[in-house]
Amino acid sequence: MFSQAVAGDADRFVALMSSQGSYQALKRLGLSDEEIGATQFRHEVDLAFGDPASFTGLRFSWRVRLGVKAQDVR
């Protein structure tokens, strides 16, 4: 497992959500942010992140699958 700390704030977190395919698909179908719940999400993120001066940033983690092709030895 890999992880990385990055600078970020509530705006970056909401932008990350807005870049997700499921959100984009709903927007393409014509739904508003209010209908999707993005407006409420933004409100909740602002509350959760609280004072920007006390927020230390975001941390992302991910898995990597590595495949190694066997060498053909004849």
SVG drawing of the C-alpha trace seen along z (x, -y; Angstrom):
<svg xmlns="http://www.w3.org/2000/svg" viewBox="-33 -30 50 55">
<polyline fill="none" stroke="black" stroke-width="0.4" points="0.0,0.0 1.3,-3.4 0.2,-6.8 1.0,-10.4 0.3,-13.5 -0.7,-16.5 -1.6,-20.1 -5.3,-20.6 -8.4,-22.2 -12.1,-22.0 -12.1,-23.4 -9.7,-20.7 -11.7,-17.9 -14.9,-19.1 -13.1,-19.4 -11.9,-15.8 -15.6,-14.7 -16.6,-16.8 -14.0,-15.0 -15.5,-11.5 -17.2,-9.7 -20.4,-9.0 -20.9,-12.8 -20.0,-13.7 -22.5,-11.1 -25.3,-12.6 -24.5,-16.1 -24.6,-14.9 -28.1,-13.6 -29.1,-17.1 -29.3,-16.8 -28.4,-19.9 -25.9,-19.9 -28.9,-20.3 -30.6,-17.1 -27.3,-15.2 -26.5,-16.2 -23.4,-18.1 -24.6,-21.3 -25.2,-19.5 -21.8,-17.7 -20.1,-21.0 -21.8,-22.3 -20.7,-19.1 -17.1,-19.4 -16.9,-23.0 -18.1,-22.0 -15.8,-18.9 -12.7,-20.8 -13.4,-23.6 -10.7,-26.2 -8.3,-26.2 -5.4,-27.2 -5.7,-24.0 -6.1,-21.6 -2.9,-19.8 -3.8,-18.6 -5.1,-15.5 -3.6,-12.0 -4.3,-9.7 -3.6,-6.0 -3.7,-3.4 -2.8,0.2 -0.4,1.3 -0.5,4.6 2.7,5.6 3.0,8.4 6.3,9.8 6.5,11.7 8.6,14.9 11.5,15.0 11.4,17.7 14.4,19.9 14.9,22.8"/>
</svg>
